Amino acid sequence: MVFLDIDGVLNCEGFLHDAHALRKRLRDAGRDDEVDGFHGVHQIDPARVELLNTIYRATQCEFVLSSSWRILHETSEVEEMLRFH
């Protein structure tokens, strides 16, 4: 069993900085419709999700969401964000 945090585990400061910069460029270009949804799914680094998938494939472990994200999002929302990647 793996107790999973999101912030600092499935993202990092550099990744979040880049995501914020992309969001700003899209807004500046008038592409606000593409900015919708950035709050959750685009705060998770796909490379980190792949590492999580590697752990799962090797161990078939269960994951327990121990992140503050469990307060902000339904479990099904977080699962969907992880599937997106």
C-alpha positions in Angstrom: 0.0 0.0 0.0 1.3 3.4 -1.0 0.1 6.6 0.7 0.1 9.2 -2.0 0.5 12.9 -1.7 0.2 15.1 -4.8 2.0 18.3 -4.2 5.8 17.8 -4.3 5.3 14.1 -5.4 3.3 14.3 -8.6 4.4 17.8 -9.3 7.3 20.1 -8.4 8.1 23.8 -8.3 9.7 23.8 -11.8 6.8 21.9 -13.3 4.2 24.2 -11.7 6.2 27.3 -12.8 6.1 26.0 -16.5 2.4 25.2 -16.3 1.7 28.7 -14.9 3.7 30.3 -17.7 1.8 28.3 -20.3 -1.5 29.3 -18.8 -0.4 33.0 -18.9 0.6 32.7 -22.6 -2.7 31.1 -23.5 -4.6 33.9 -21.7 -2.5 36.6 -23.3 -3.3 35.1 -26.7 -7.0 35.2 -25.9 -7.3 31.4 -25.7 -9.2 31.4 -22.3 -11.2 28.4 -23.3 -7.9 26.3 -23.3 -7.1 27.6 -19.8 -10.2 26.0 -18.3 -9.3 22.9 -16.3 -5.8 24.0 -15.6 -6.5 24.0 -11.9 -6.3 20.3 -11.5 -5.1 18.2 -14.4 -2.4 20.5 -15.5 -0.9 20.6 -12.0 0.1 16.9 -12.3 3.4 16.1 -14.1 2.8 13.3 -16.7 6.4 12.1 -16.1 5.7 11.6 -12.4 2.5 9.8 -13.2 4.5 7.4 -15.4 6.8 6.7 -12.5 3.7 6.0 -10.4 2.4 3.6 -13.1 5.8 1.8 -13.1 5.5 1.3 -9.4 2.0 -0.1 -9.8 2.9 -2.4 -12.7 5.8 -3.8 -10.6 3.9 -4.3 -7.4 0.2 -4.2 -8.1 -0.1 -2.1 -4.9 -3.0 -0.1 -3.7 -2.8 3.7 -3.5 -4.4 5.7 -0.7 -4.8 9.4 -1.4 -3.3 11.1 1.7 -3.0 14.5 0.0 -4.9 17.7 0.8 -6.3 17.2 -2.7 -8.8 14.7 -1.1 -10.4 17.7 0.5 -10.5 19.9 -2.6 -11.5 17.2 -5.1 -13.6 14.0 -5.1 -11.6 10.8 -5.4 -13.1 10.2 -8.8 -11.8 13.6 -10.0 -8.3 12.8 -8.9 -8.5 9.4 -10.5 -9.7 11.1 -13.8 -6.8 13.6 -13.6 -4.3 10.7 -13.2 -5.9 8.8 -16.1 -5.6 11.9 -18.3 -1.9 11.4 -18.2 
